[in-house]
Amino acid sequence: MALSGIQIYKMLPRTNCRDCGFPTCLAFAMKLAAKQIELSACPHVSDESKAQLAESAAPPVRLVTLKSNGYEVKAGNEVVLSRHEKTFCHKPGLFIRVKDDETAADIKAKLAPAEAYHVDYVGLDLSLDGFAVESVTGDASAFATAVKAVGEVSQRPLILMSGDPAVIAAGLEAANNETPLIHAADVDNWEAMARLAKQYKAALVVNGRSLDELADLTEKIKGAGVEDMALNPLGDNLSQRLALSTQIRRLALKKNFRALGYPLFVAPANGEDAAYQSILAAQGIAKYGGFVVIDTFTPELAYPLLVLRQNIYTDPQKPIQVQPGLYEINDPTPDSPVLVTTNFSITYFSVANEVDGSGLPAWLLVAEAEGMSVLTAWAAGKFDAERIAKDVKRFNVADQVSHKRIVLPGHTAVLSGELEEELPDWEIKVGPREAVDLPAFMKQVLA
């Protein structure tokens, strides 16, 4: 049973040495009780206490990390059922699957655009995480050839998929991965799969049609020396998969049921079309996939999945921010206008993209607002005349322009009088409320 923070505190050295990174042992104990840190962060805890705290210190969902040539995909360590409770920690890995009945040339041609795919989303570089290779031929040699073909295109982590341990063994020999993921162990092959996972230090997917079956298998596999696992609850449709996934996460978090405390694996069955795959992948990202596989790669499929993942796994208490500063759009001259906005990433890109798309040159002063949008920052007192004036001086705006005219966001027109007092030599104008109206405003009012 999980221990409370006070119970944990009584087993710690209680020296407040701060070697763990926290000011007191009590603060450390509270974090440990909340599953937000690991016991190993305390270098002074006694062996006796380690044994007593081991169960409480372990995260309810084990952290599983796939590694390959500097790339990592982490899943697990989650402590909440819903993002709004706190935050989700590790974004699920998104993998593209190929099959060993394809030629090496076809595999390379399919994976090359997926490997090269990157998208800039509000200043973040989003890309796919790895690739999965499935054996449909049952031929160990063909599987090894397919794995090698993938390795010639990408150095990202791999998922090797077959129910035949001999085929998986051939793939593991061919893979140049530090920690791949093996799919999958079941009631018939778990012993052989566990031996391979232990031998190659790989993580292992466990297939099961019921919670009891999954729990029984994970306990057996753990007893065979394999700690890193992912669960694949086999449902016949989206509803069943969702129900099983939610039950697994709830049992792990609320009941501390260790046998189901592992990340989830999500992959379409062979033959399912791209539309169904996209729905399954989206459901897996939201509820509660750790490793998500799709068969089809197109930018129009990958982009919404990557954005959905980013939105769900962004800490709601830490908005995405851009660096405050003076930004140039469309090669501005000293005569170009100076626009002001906050450093909330979505706000910045909304303004910058509208101005950039219009072809009109401008200076964009991004003021420090702790990552809040314009109205939110203004209401919280984080975007006011004093802060704007400070950033005008901090970023030497006057040295870049031949005029002294600055444009406030329309929603903060109330700041214009105060900003005139802070910047008495400047002309303060109030722009439109919406970024989409900026180009017309710049042409009609600032021309």
PyMOL commands that set and color helices and strands:
alter all, ss='L'
color gray80, all
select helices_A, chain A and resi 5-10+25-33+39-41+47-57+83-85+104-116+140-153+165-174+190-200+211-223+238-254+258-260+274-286+299-312+345-358+374-379+385-394+397-399+410-422+435-444
alter helices_A, ss='H'
color red, helices_A
select strands_A, chain A and resi 64-68+71-75+93-99+118-121+124-127+130-134+158-161+181-185+203-208+229-233+264-266+289-294+325-329+338-342+362-367+405-408+427-430
alter strands_A, ss='S'
color yellow, strands_A
deselect
rebuild
show_as cartoon
